[in-house]
Amino acid sequence: MAQLTMPHFFSDHMVLKSDSSTVFWGWSKPGRTVQIKASWLPDTLTTVAAGTSKWKTVLPTAKAGGPYHIVIISEKDTLKIDDVLMGEVWICSGQSNMQRSAKEKLPQMLDALHGPFNNNIRILNVRDIAAPWPQENIYDQWSLCDSQSLRPFTAIGYFFAQKLNQKLNVPVGIINASWGGTCAEVWLPAGEVLSDSLLAQKARLQTIAPRKPNLPGQAWNAMVYPFVGYGISGALWYQGENNTVSWDGYAALFSKLIQSWRSNWKADFPFFFAQIAPYNYKNKGIQKGALVREAQGQVALSVKKTGMVLTSDLVNDINDIHPLMKKEVALRMADLALADVYHQTAKNVQSPVYKDYTIEKDKVIISFHHMEQERLLVKGGRINDLYIAGADQKFLPADYKIKGNRLVVFNSRIKKPVSVRYAFSDTALTNLYSTNGLPVSLFRLDKWEVPTNN
């Protein structure tokens, strides 16, 4: 009986990260020599299966292109992997807004199913499976793009790949490991959550549901951990709606998630994410959706090699938690990658995020990150959901003036202003922009536990 096997994602049509190396592994009879003959390498790689049957080596990759093939030999057993491309590899994860596809009748992806299809874009769709401990294999393989393979595939991942391929002219592989309705706790190693008293306490707020895992580490174990060591260019993330219940722990949780992924891969890869969209959570008091968005902005500023794209101007219906405009989110993520990873543009591709403020008499002057060489502008008659308050914590609609890249906020009824809030509610849509075309993120100058529309 043949004993030479490999994880299913080492398959025909796979994409390996070019000009680098990847861990390459499988199983054979203990003690047997395993030879790896890659068509782009002049020499054969050799390793030996350990007592656990596992063998492992580091496989150098080639410059972008292909196709190549790999032959793996262990005594009389032989495996062959055909149609291997070298290029860029990104992993997508999160909950349903990342997972959303043509299967849910997403119009932009339904249009994409008509083609044309690009042989240099390859996809790997990881099915939804959870596990109580780390796994070493999955059930899925790489696919070429066609109307059948793309139907259940992440729209954001696919449109991101299209833009990268168009601009870089290299193959792009996308791994989709996302699961609708999941909390962030399930997407990092359980020990990272349970060893932290705050995160462990917040994790207990996640309730059991029949359609998703709820315990720390369960999706990480089965859908992400198997890929650890496989060379990736970076990660894309869209999640947070299911952590509104634990909003005050989200910044710490999300920061630890990013750190744990990088630590496991032993690589400081870029990590780009979408700020969750405005949605009517029916919160009558504390606006927990806004607070998660605020936490995501804090992570973008505090964790290196991250980037946040806003969705607050891409919402067609605040009563639908799944905004339709996924291609626009993907293109913003691709712009981040093209600027920060591939250095293909000098354009400012970051949304403005609150930086600091000063008070001059009855006016509050607000500055923003990512506004060098840019100006503020309003799309529409007035800035939406801009409020100002004094020490009484009573917010009133604010007047404003734009002075270059700064915002001056005031109200004639408030002589001693203390705080300003912009779009700081679950449902507020943003219409204040930078001249780079990207919206300004919500912000507040206070930490008061009062709703803005009080």
DRENDO-1510 file (C-alpha; in Angstrom, 1 decimal, always signed):
<recs>
REC; n; res; u; v; w
REC; 1; MET; +0.0; +0.0; +0.0 .
REC; 2; ALA; +1.4; +3.4; -1.0 .
REC; 3; GLN; +2.3; +5.5; +2.1 .
REC; 4; LEU; +3.5; +8.7; +0.3 .
REC; 5; THR; +0.9; +11.4; +0.9 .
REC; 6; MET; +0.7; +15.2; +1.1 .
REC; 7; PRO; -1.7; +17.9; +2.3 .
REC; 8; HIS; -4.4; +18.3; -0.3 .
REC; 9; PHE; -3.5; +21.9; -1.0 .
REC; 10; PHE; -0.2; +20.8; -2.5 .
REC; 11; SER; -2.1; +20.1; -5.7 .
REC; 12; ASP; -2.3; +20.7; -9.4 .
REC; 13; HIS; -2.9; +24.4; -10.3 .
REC; 14; MET; -1.4; +25.7; -7.1 .
REC; 15; VAL; +0.4; +29.0; -6.8 .
REC; 16; LEU; +3.7; +29.3; -4.8 .
REC; 17; LYS; +5.0; +32.6; -3.6 .
REC; 18; SER; +7.7; +33.6; -6.1 .
REC; 19; ASP; +11.3; +34.5; -5.4 .
REC; 20; SER; +11.2; +33.0; -1.9 .
REC; 21; SER; +10.8; +29.6; -0.3 .
REC; 22; THR; +8.0; +27.6; +1.2 .
REC; 23; VAL; +7.8; +24.7; +3.7 .
REC; 24; PHE; +7.0; +21.6; +1.8 .
REC; 25; TRP; +5.8; +18.5; +3.6 .
REC; 26; GLY; +3.9; +15.3; +3.7 .
REC; 27; TRP; +4.0; +11.7; +5.1 .
REC; 28; SER; +5.7; +8.5; +4.2 .
REC; 29; LYS; +6.8; +5.3; +5.9 .
REC; 30; PRO; +9.1; +6.2; +8.8 .
REC; 31; GLY; +12.7; +6.2; +7.9 .
REC; 32; ARG; +12.2; +6.3; +4.2 .
REC; 33; THR; +14.1; +8.8; +2.0 .
REC; 34; VAL; +11.9; +11.3; +0.2 .
REC; 35; GLN; +13.2; +13.0; -3.0 .
REC; 36; ILE; +11.6; +16.2; -4.3 .
REC; 37; LYS; +12.4; +17.1; -8.0 .
REC; 38; ALA; +11.1; +20.5; -8.9 .
REC; 39; SER; +11.3; +21.4; -12.6 .
REC; 40; TRP; +12.7; +24.8; -11.9 .
REC; 41; LEU; +15.5; +23.5; -9.7 .
REC; 42; PRO; +18.7; +22.0; -11.0 .
REC; 43; ASP; +19.2; +19.7; -7.9 .
REC; 44; THR; +17.0; +17.2; -6.2 .
REC; 45; LEU; +16.0; +17.9; -2.6 .
REC; 46; THR; +16.2; +15.0; -0.2 .
REC; 47; THR; +14.7; +14.5; +3.3 .
REC; 48; VAL; +13.7; +11.6; +5.5 .
REC; 49; ALA; +10.4; +10.7; +7.0 .
REC; 50; ALA; +10.5; +10.8; +10.8 .
REC; 51; GLY; +9.1; +8.3; +13.3 .
REC; 52; THR; +5.8; +10.1; +13.1 .
REC; 53; SER; +5.8; +9.5; +9.3 .
REC; 54; LYS; +6.1; +13.2; +8.6 .
REC; 55; TRP; +8.7; +14.5; +6.3 .
REC; 56; LYS; +9.5; +18.2; +5.7 .
REC; 57; THR; +11.9; +20.4; +3.7 .
REC; 58; VAL; +12.2; +24.0; +2.5 .
REC; 59; LEU; +11.5; +24.4; -1.2 .
REC; 60; PRO; +13.1; +27.4; -2.9 .
REC; 61; THR; +10.7; +29.0; -5.5 .
REC; 62; ALA; +11.4; +30.6; -8.8 .
REC; 63; LYS; +10.6; +34.0; -10.3 .
REC; 64; ALA; +7.0; +34.7; -11.2 .
REC; 65; GLY; +5.7; +32.5; -14.1 .
REC; 66; GLY; +5.3; +28.8; -15.0 .
REC; 67; PRO; +3.8; +26.4; -15.4 .
REC; 68; TYR; +6.2; +24.0; -13.5 .
REC; 69; HIS; +5.8; +20.6; -12.0 .
REC; 70; ILE; +7.1; +18.8; -8.9 .
REC; 71; VAL; +7.8; +15.0; -8.6 .
REC; 72; ILE; +8.0; +13.5; -5.1 .
REC; 73; ILE; +9.5; +10.0; -4.8 .
REC; 74; SER; +9.7; +7.7; -1.8 .
REC; 75; GLU; +11.1; +4.3; -2.8 .
REC; 76; LYS; +8.4; +2.9; -5.1 .
REC; 77; ASP; +5.8; +5.6; -4.3 .
REC; 78; THR; +5.6; +8.6; -6.6 .
REC; 79; LEU; +3.4; +11.7; -6.6 .
REC; 80; LYS; +3.4; +14.4; -9.3 .
REC; 81; ILE; +2.0; +18.0; -9.0 .
REC; 82; ASP; +1.4; +19.6; -12.4 .
REC; 83; ASP; +0.6; +23.2; -13.6 .
REC; 84; VAL; +2.3; +24.9; -10.7 .
REC; 85; LEU; +2.7; +28.7; -11.0 .
REC; 86; MET; +4.9; +31.2; -9.2 .
REC; 87; GLY; +3.4; +34.5; -8.1 .
REC; 88; GLU; +1.7; +36.2; -5.3 .
REC; 89; VAL; -0.4; +34.3; -2.6 .
REC; 90; TRP; -2.8; +35.9; -0.3 .
REC; 91; ILE; -5.1; +34.4; +2.4 .
REC; 92; CYS; -8.6; +35.8; +3.0 .
REC; 93; SER; -10.4; +35.3; +6.3 .
REC; 94; GLY; -13.2; +36.6; +8.5 .
REC; 95; GLN; -16.9; +36.2; +8.5 .
REC; 96; SER; -19.7; +36.5; +6.0 .
REC; 97; ASN; -18.8; +39.8; +4.3 .
REC; 98; MET; -15.5; +38.1; +3.3 .
REC; 99; GLN; -17.2; +34.9; +2.4 .
REC; 100; ARG; -19.9; +36.5; +0.3 .
REC; 101; SER; -20.0; +35.2; -3.2 .
REC; 102; ALA; -22.2; +34.6; -6.3 .
REC; 103; LYS; -23.8; +31.8; -4.4 .
REC; 104; GLU; -25.6; +34.5; -2.3 .
REC; 105; LYS; -26.6; +36.2; -5.6 .
REC; 106; LEU; -24.0; +39.0; -5.2 .
REC; 107; PRO; -24.6; +41.0; -8.4 .
REC; 108; GLN; -20.9; +41.8; -9.0 .
REC; 109; MET; -19.9; +38.2; -8.8 .
REC; 110; LEU; -22.8; +37.0; -10.9 .
REC; 111; ASP; -21.5; +39.3; -13.6 .
REC; 112; ALA; -18.0; +37.8; -13.1 .
REC; 113; LEU; -19.3; +34.3; -13.8 .
REC; 114; HIS; -19.7; +35.2; -17.4 .
REC; 115; GLY; -16.0; +35.5; -17.8 .
REC; 116; PRO; -13.5; +35.9; -19.4 .
REC; 117; PHE; -11.5; +33.8; -17.0 .
REC; 118; ASN; -7.8; +34.3; -16.4 .
REC; 119; ASN; -5.6; +31.2; -16.1 .
REC; 120; ASN; -3.1; +33.2; -14.0 .
REC; 121; ILE; -5.6; +33.6; -11.2 .
REC; 122; ARG; -6.0; +30.5; -9.1 .
REC; 123; ILE; -8.3; +29.9; -6.1 .
REC; 124; LEU; -8.5; +27.6; -3.1 .
REC; 125; ASN; -11.8; +27.6; -1.3 .
REC; 126; VAL; -11.5; +26.0; +2.2 .
REC; 127; ARG; -14.8; +24.5; +3.4 .
REC; 128; ASP; -16.2; +25.4; +6.7 .
REC; 129; ILE; -14.9; +22.9; +9.2 .
REC; 130; ALA; -13.9; +23.5; +12.9 .
REC; 131; ALA; -11.7; +21.3; +15.1 .
REC; 132; PRO; -10.8; +21.3; +18.8 .
REC; 133; TRP; -7.0; +20.9; +18.0 .
REC; 134; PRO; -4.7; +21.9; +15.2 .
REC; 135; GLN; -5.1; +19.9; +11.9 .
REC; 136; GLU; -2.4; +19.2; +9.3 .
REC; 137; ASN; -4.6; +18.8; +6.3 .
REC; 138; ILE; -7.8; +20.1; +4.6 .
REC; 139; TYR; -10.2; +18.6; +2.1 .
REC; 140; ASP; -9.8; +21.1; -0.7 .
REC; 141; GLN; -7.5; +21.7; -3.6 .
REC; 142; TRP; -6.5; +24.6; -5.9 .
REC; 143; SER; -8.8; +25.3; -8.9 .
REC; 144; LEU; -8.6; +27.2; -12.1 .
REC; 145; CYS; -11.2; +30.0; -12.3 .
REC; 146; ASP; -14.4; +29.1; -14.2 .
REC; 147; SER; -18.2; +29.7; -13.6 .
REC; 148; GLN; -18.4; +26.6; -11.4 .
REC; 149; SER; -15.4; +27.1; -9.1 .
REC; 150; LEU; -16.0; +30.9; -8.7 .
REC; 151; ARG; -19.6; +30.6; -7.7 .
REC; 152; PRO; -18.9; +29.9; -4.0 .
REC; 153; PHE; -15.7; +31.9; -3.9 .
REC; 154; THR; -15.1; +35.2; -2.0 .
REC; 155; ALA; -15.9; +38.2; -4.2 .
REC; 156; ILE; -13.4; +40.4; -2.3 .
REC; 157; GLY; -10.6; +37.8; -2.8 .
REC; 158; TYR; -11.4; +37.4; -6.5 .
REC; 159; PHE; -11.6; +41.1; -7.4 .
REC; 160; PHE; -8.4; +41.7; -5.3 .
REC; 161; ALA; -6.6; +39.1; -7.3 .
REC; 162; GLN; -7.9; +40.6; -10.6 .
REC; 163; LYS; -6.4; +44.0; -9.7 .
REC; 164; LEU; -3.1; +42.6; -8.6 .
REC; 165; ASN; -2.8; +40.5; -11.7 .
REC; 166; GLN; -3.6; +43.4; -14.0 .
REC; 167; LYS; -1.1; +45.7; -12.3 .
REC; 168; LEU; +1.8; +43.3; -11.6 .
REC; 169; ASN; +1.3; +41.0; -14.5 .
REC; 170; VAL; +2.1; +37.9; -12.4 .
REC; 171; PRO; +0.1; +34.9; -11.3 .
REC; 172; VAL; -2.0; +35.4; -8.2 .
REC; 173; GLY; -3.4; +32.7; -5.9 .
REC; 174; ILE; -6.1; +33.4; -3.3 .
REC; 175; ILE; -6.8; +31.1; -0.3 .
REC; 176; ASN; -10.3; +31.7; +1.1 .
REC; 177; ALA; -10.7; +30.6; +4.7 .
REC; 178; SER; -13.7; +32.5; +6.0 .
REC; 179; TRP; -17.0; +31.5; +7.7 .
REC; 180; GLY; -20.1; +33.5; +8.1 .
REC; 181; GLY; -21.2; +34.5; +11.6 .
REC; 182; THR; -17.9; +33.7; +13.3 .
REC; 183; CYS; -16.4; +35.8; +16.1 .
REC; 184; ALA; -12.7; +36.7; +16.0 .
REC; 185; GLU; -11.9; +34.4; +18.9 .
REC; 186; VAL; -12.3; +31.3; +16.7 .
REC; 187; TRP; -9.6; +32.5; +14.3 .
REC; 188; LEU; -6.5; +32.5; +16.5 .
REC; 189; PRO; -4.9; +29.9; +18.7 .
REC; 190; ALA; -7.1; +29.1; +21.7 .
REC; 191; GLY; -4.2; +29.6; +24.1 .
REC; 192; GLU; -3.8; +33.2; +23.0 .
REC; 193; VAL; -7.3; +33.9; +24.1 .
REC; 194; LEU; -7.6; +31.8; +27.2 .
REC; 195; SER; -4.2; +32.9; +28.7 .
REC; 196; ASP; -5.4; +36.6; +28.7 .
REC; 197; SER; -8.0; +37.3; +31.4 .
REC; 198; LEU; -9.7; +40.1; +29.5 .
REC; 199; LEU; -10.0; +38.1; +26.2 .
REC; 200; ALA; -11.1; +35.0; +28.0 .
REC; 201; GLN; -13.8; +36.9; +29.8 .
REC; 202; LYS; -15.0; +38.5; +26.5 .
REC; 203; ALA; -14.9; +35.1; +24.7 .
REC; 204; ARG; -17.5; +33.8; +27.2 .
REC; 205; LEU; -20.0; +36.2; +25.8 .
REC; 206; GLN; -20.1; +34.3; +22.5 .
REC; 207; THR; -23.1; +32.0; +22.5 .
REC; 208; ILE; -23.5; +28.5; +21.0 .
REC; 209; ALA; -25.2; +28.5; +17.6 .
REC; 210; PRO; -25.8; +25.5; +15.3 .
REC; 211; ARG; -24.2; +27.1; +12.2 .
REC; 212; LYS; -20.9; +28.2; +13.4 .
REC; 213; PRO; -18.1; +27.5; +16.0 .
REC; 214; ASN; -18.0; +29.7; +19.0 .
REC; 215; LEU; -15.0; +28.4; +21.1 .
REC; 216; PRO; -11.5; +30.0; +20.8 .
REC; 217; GLY; -9.2; +28.4; +18.2 .
REC; 218; GLN; -11.8; +26.2; +16.4 .
REC; 219; ALA; -11.7; +27.7; +13.0 .
REC; 220; TRP; -7.9; +28.5; +13.3 .
REC; 221; ASN; -7.2; +24.8; +14.0 .
REC; 222; ALA; -9.0; +23.5; +10.9 .
REC; 223; MET; -9.0; +26.3; +8.3 .
REC; 224; VAL; -5.8; +28.4; +8.9 .
REC; 225; TYR; -3.3; +26.3; +10.9 .
REC; 226; PRO; -2.9; +23.7; +8.1 .
REC; 227; PHE; -1.4; +26.4; +5.9 .
REC; 228; VAL; +1.2; +27.6; +8.4 .
REC; 229; GLY; +4.6; +27.4; +6.6 .
REC; 230; TYR; +3.0; +27.7; +3.1 .
REC; 231; GLY; +4.5; +30.9; +1.7 .
REC; 232; ILE; +2.0; +33.8; +1.6 .
REC; 233; SER; +2.4; +37.4; +0.5 .
REC; 234; GLY; -0.1; +38.7; +3.1 .
REC; 235; ALA; -3.6; +38.4; +4.6 .
REC; 236; LEU; -7.0; +40.1; +4.0 .
REC; 237; TRP; -9.5; +40.2; +6.8 .
REC; 238; TYR; -13.2; +41.3; +7.0 .
REC; 239; GLN; -14.8; +40.6; +10.4 .
REC; 240; GLY; -16.1; +42.3; +13.5 .
REC; 241; GLU; -19.9; +42.2; +13.3 .
REC; 242; ASN; -20.1; +39.2; +15.6 .
REC; 243; ASN; -17.8; +40.9; +18.2 .
REC; 244; THR; -20.0; +43.9; +18.8 .
REC; 245; VAL; -21.1; +42.1; +22.0 .
REC; 246; SER; -17.5; +42.3; +23.2 .
REC; 247; TRP; -16.5; +45.6; +21.6 .
REC; 248; ASP; -14.4; +46.8; +24.5 .
REC; 249; GLY; -12.0; +43.8; +24.0 .
REC; 250; TYR; -11.8; +43.9; +20.2 .
REC; 251; ALA; -8.7; +46.1; +19.8 .
REC; 252; ALA; -6.7; +43.8; +22.1 .
REC; 253; LEU; -8.2; +40.6; +20.5 .
REC; 254; PHE; -7.6; +41.7; +16.9 .
REC; 255; SER; -4.1; +42.9; +17.6 .
REC; 256; LYS; -3.3; +39.5; +19.2 .
REC; 257; LEU; -4.8; +37.7; +16.2 .
REC; 258; ILE; -2.5; +39.5; +13.8 .
REC; 259; GLN; +0.5; +38.9; +16.0 .
REC; 260; SER; -0.3; +35.2; +16.4 .
REC; 261; TRP; -0.7; +34.6; +12.7 .
REC; 262; ARG; +2.7; +36.3; +12.0 .
REC; 263; SER; +4.3; +34.4; +14.9 .
REC; 264; ASN; +3.1; +31.0; +13.6 .
REC; 265; TRP; +4.3; +31.8; +10.0 .
REC; 266; LYS; +7.5; +33.3; +11.4 .
REC; 267; ALA; +6.9; +36.2; +8.9 .
REC; 268; ASP; +5.9; +39.8; +9.3 .
REC; 269; PHE; +3.5; +39.7; +6.3 .
REC; 270; PRO; +1.1; +42.6; +5.6 .
REC; 271; PHE; -2.3; +42.4; +7.1 .
REC; 272; PHE; -5.1; +44.5; +5.4 .
REC; 273; PHE; -8.6; +44.6; +6.7 .
REC; 274; ALA; -12.0; +46.2; +6.1 .
REC; 275; GLN; -13.6; +48.3; +8.8 .
REC; 276; ILE; -17.1; +46.9; +9.4 .
REC; 277; ALA; -19.9; +48.8; +7.6 .
REC; 278; PRO; -22.7; +50.9; +9.2 .
REC; 279; TYR; -25.6; +48.6; +10.1 .
REC; 280; ASN; -28.7; +48.9; +12.3 .
REC; 281; TYR; -28.0; +46.6; +15.2 .
REC; 282; LYS; -31.0; +48.1; +17.0 .
REC; 283; ASN; -28.8; +49.2; +19.9 .
REC; 284; LYS; -30.8; +51.8; +21.8 .
REC; 285; GLY; -27.9; +52.9; +24.1 .
REC; 286; ILE; -24.2; +52.2; +23.5 .
REC; 287; GLN; -23.5; +52.1; +19.7 .
REC; 288; LYS; -21.5; +48.9; +19.7 .
REC; 289; GLY; -21.0; +48.8; +16.0 .
REC; 290; ALA; -19.4; +52.2; +16.0 .
REC; 291; LEU; -17.2; +51.2; +18.9 .
REC; 292; VAL; -15.9; +48.1; +17.0 .
REC; 293; ARG; -15.1; +50.4; +14.1 .
REC; 294; GLU; -13.2; +52.7; +16.5 .
REC; 295; ALA; -11.3; +49.7; +17.8 .
REC; 296; GLN; -10.3; +48.7; +14.3 .
REC; 297; GLY; -9.0; +52.2; +13.6 .
REC; 298; GLN; -6.9; +51.9; +16.8 .
REC; 299; VAL; -5.4; +48.6; +15.5 .
REC; 300; ALA; -4.6; +50.2; +12.1 .
REC; 301; LEU; -2.6; +52.9; +13.9 .
REC; 302; SER; -0.9; +50.7; +16.5 .
REC; 303; VAL; +0.0; +47.4; +14.7 .
REC; 304; LYS; +2.8; +47.7; +12.1 .
REC; 305; LYS; +2.3; +46.7; +8.4 .
REC; 306; THR; -1.5; +46.8; +8.6 .
REC; 307; GLY; -3.9; +48.8; +6.5 .
REC; 308; MET; -7.6; +49.6; +7.0 .
REC; 309; VAL; -10.1; +50.2; +4.2 .
REC; 310; LEU; -13.4; +51.9; +5.0 .
REC; 311; THR; -16.8; +50.7; +3.9 .
REC; 312; SER; -18.9; +53.5; +5.5 .
REC; 313; ASP; -19.5; +55.1; +2.1 .
REC; 314; LEU; -20.3; +51.8; +0.3 .
REC; 315; VAL; -23.6; +50.8; +2.0 .
REC; 316; ASN; -26.7; +50.4; +0.0 .
REC; 317; ASP; -29.0; +49.5; +3.0 .
REC; 318; ILE; -28.3; +50.0; +6.7 .
REC; 319; ASN; -30.7; +47.2; +7.5 .
REC; 320; ASP; -28.7; +44.7; +5.5 .
REC; 321; ILE; -25.5; +43.6; +7.3 .
REC; 322; HIS; -24.1; +42.5; +3.9 .
REC; 323; PRO; -23.5; +45.6; +1.7 .
REC; 324; LEU; -23.5; +44.7; -2.0 .
REC; 325; MET; -20.4; +46.7; -3.1 .
REC; 326; LYS; -17.7; +44.1; -2.5 .
REC; 327; LYS; -15.6; +45.0; -5.6 .
REC; 328; GLU; -15.0; +48.5; -4.3 .
REC; 329; VAL; -13.7; +47.0; -1.0 .
REC; 330; ALA; -11.5; +44.7; -2.9 .
REC; 331; LEU; -10.0; +47.5; -5.0 .
REC; 332; ARG; -9.3; +49.5; -2.0 .
REC; 333; MET; -7.4; +46.6; -0.5 .
REC; 334; ALA; -5.6; +46.0; -3.7 .
REC; 335; ASP; -4.5; +49.7; -3.8 .
REC; 336; LEU; -3.0; +49.2; -0.3 .
REC; 337; ALA; -1.1; +46.2; -1.5 .
REC; 338; LEU; +0.1; +47.9; -4.7 .
REC; 339; ALA; +1.3; +50.9; -2.7 .
REC; 340; ASP; +2.7; +49.4; +0.5 .
REC; 341; VAL; +3.8; +45.9; -0.6 .
REC; 342; TYR; +4.7; +46.2; -4.3 .
REC; 343; HIS; +5.6; +49.9; -4.4 .
REC; 344; GLN; +3.7; +50.4; -7.7 .
REC; 345; THR; +2.3; +53.8; -6.9 .
REC; 346; ALA; +3.2; +56.8; -4.8 .
REC; 347; LYS; -0.5; +57.7; -4.4 .
REC; 348; ASN; -1.8; +58.1; -0.9 .
REC; 349; VAL; -4.1; +55.1; -0.5 .
REC; 350; GLN; -5.0; +55.5; +3.2 .
REC; 351; SER; -8.3; +56.8; +4.5 .
REC; 352; PRO; -7.9; +59.7; +7.0 .
REC; 353; VAL; -8.1; +58.7; +10.7 .
REC; 354; TYR; -8.4; +61.1; +13.6 .
REC; 355; LYS; -5.0; +62.3; +14.9 .
REC; 356; ASP; -5.5; +65.1; +17.5 .
REC; 357; TYR; -7.2; +68.3; +18.2 .
REC; 358; THR; -6.8; +71.8; +19.7 .
REC; 359; ILE; -9.5; +74.1; +21.2 .
REC; 360; GLU; -9.4; +77.8; +20.3 .
REC; 361; LYS; -12.1; +79.7; +22.2 .
REC; 362; ASP; -15.4; +78.2; +21.0 .
REC; 363; LYS; -13.9; +76.2; +18.1 .
REC; 364; VAL; -12.4; +72.7; +18.0 .
REC; 365; ILE; -9.7; +72.2; +15.3 .
REC; 366; ILE; -9.2; +68.6; +14.3 .
REC; 367; SER; -6.2; +67.0; +12.5 .
REC; 368; PHE; -6.0; +63.6; +10.8 .
REC; 369; HIS; -3.4; +61.0; +9.9 .
REC; 370; HIS; -2.7; +60.2; +6.2 .
REC; 371; MET; -3.6; +63.8; +5.1 .
REC; 372; GLU; -0.1; +65.0; +3.9 .
REC; 373; GLN; -0.6; +66.9; +0.6 .
REC; 374; GLU; -4.3; +66.3; +0.8 .
REC; 375; ARG; -7.4; +68.5; +1.6 .
REC; 376; LEU; -10.7; +67.7; +3.1 .
REC; 377; LEU; -13.9; +67.9; +1.0 .
REC; 378; VAL; -17.6; +67.1; +1.5 .
REC; 379; LYS; -19.7; +65.1; -0.9 .
REC; 380; GLY; -23.2; +66.4; -0.5 .
REC; 381; GLY; -24.6; +69.6; +1.1 .
REC; 382; ARG; -23.2; +69.2; +4.6 .
REC; 383; ILE; -21.1; +66.8; +6.6 .
REC; 384; ASN; -23.3; +63.9; +7.9 .
REC; 385; ASP; -23.6; +63.2; +11.6 .
REC; 386; LEU; -21.2; +65.9; +12.9 .
REC; 387; TYR; -21.9; +66.8; +16.5 .
REC; 388; ILE; -20.3; +68.9; +19.3 .
REC; 389; ALA; -20.8; +69.0; +23.1 .
REC; 390; GLY; -19.7; +70.8; +26.1 .
REC; 391; ALA; -19.0; +69.4; +29.6 .
REC; 392; ASP; -22.7; +68.6; +30.0 .
REC; 393; GLN; -22.2; +65.8; +27.5 .
REC; 394; LYS; -25.2; +67.0; +25.5 .
REC; 395; PHE; -24.4; +66.8; +21.8 .
REC; 396; LEU; -25.8; +69.3; +19.3 .
REC; 397; PRO; -25.5; +69.4; +15.5 .
REC; 398; ALA; -22.2; +71.1; +14.6 .
REC; 399; ASP; -21.3; +73.8; +12.1 .
REC; 400; TYR; -17.9; +73.6; +10.5 .
REC; 401; LYS; -15.3; +75.1; +8.3 .
REC; 402; ILE; -12.7; +73.2; +6.2 .
REC; 403; LYS; -9.2; +74.7; +6.3 .
REC; 404; GLY; -7.1; +72.6; +4.0 .
REC; 405; ASN; -6.6; +69.2; +5.7 .
REC; 406; ARG; -8.1; +70.3; +9.1 .
REC; 407; LEU; -11.7; +70.5; +10.2 .
REC; 408; VAL; -12.9; +73.4; +12.4 .
REC; 409; VAL; -16.0; +72.5; +14.4 .
REC; 410; PHE; -18.3; +74.8; +16.4 .
REC; 411; ASN; -21.9; +75.6; +17.5 .
REC; 412; SER; -22.9; +79.1; +18.6 .
REC; 413; ARG; -24.8; +77.7; +21.6 .
REC; 414; ILE; -21.7; +76.0; +23.0 .
REC; 415; LYS; -19.1; +78.5; +24.2 .
REC; 416; LYS; -16.7; +76.0; +25.8 .
REC; 417; PRO; -16.6; +72.9; +23.6 .
REC; 418; VAL; -15.2; +69.6; +25.0 .
REC; 419; SER; -15.9; +67.0; +22.4 .
REC; 420; VAL; -16.7; +66.4; +18.8 .
REC; 421; ARG; -18.1; +63.3; +17.2 .
REC; 422; TYR; -18.3; +62.4; +13.5 .
REC; 423; ALA; -20.4; +59.5; +12.2 .
REC; 424; PHE; -20.2; +57.9; +15.6 .
REC; 425; SER; -23.3; +55.7; +15.5 .
REC; 426; ASP; -24.0; +52.2; +14.3 .
REC; 427; THR; -25.8; +53.5; +11.1 .
REC; 428; ALA; -24.0; +56.7; +10.2 .
REC; 429; LEU; -22.9; +56.9; +6.6 .
REC; 430; THR; -19.8; +59.0; +5.9 .
REC; 431; ASN; -19.5; +61.8; +3.4 .
REC; 432; LEU; -16.4; +63.7; +4.5 .
REC; 433; TYR; -13.5; +62.7; +2.2 .
REC; 434; SER; -9.9; +63.3; +1.4 .
REC; 435; THR; -8.9; +64.6; -2.0 .
REC; 436; ASN; -7.4; +61.1; -2.5 .
REC; 437; GLY; -11.0; +59.9; -2.9 .
REC; 438; LEU; -11.2; +58.0; +0.4 .
REC; 439; PRO; -13.6; +58.7; +3.2 .
REC; 440; VAL; -12.7; +59.9; +6.7 .
REC; 441; SER; -13.2; +57.4; +9.4 .
REC; 442; LEU; -15.6; +58.0; +12.3 .
REC; 443; PHE; -14.1; +59.5; +15.4 .
REC; 444; ARG; -14.9; +61.0; +18.8 .
REC; 445; LEU; -12.8; +63.2; +21.2 .
REC; 446; ASP; -14.4; +61.7; +24.3 .
REC; 447; LYS; -14.8; +58.3; +26.1 .
REC; 448; TRP; -18.3; +59.1; +27.4 .
REC; 449; GLU; -20.7; +56.2; +27.6 .
REC; 450; VAL; -23.5; +58.2; +26.1 .
REC; 451; PRO; -25.1; +58.0; +22.6 .
REC; 452; THR; -24.4; +60.9; +20.3 .
REC; 453; ASN; -28.1; +61.5; +19.6 .
REC; 454; ASN; -28.9; +62.0; +23.3 .
</recs>
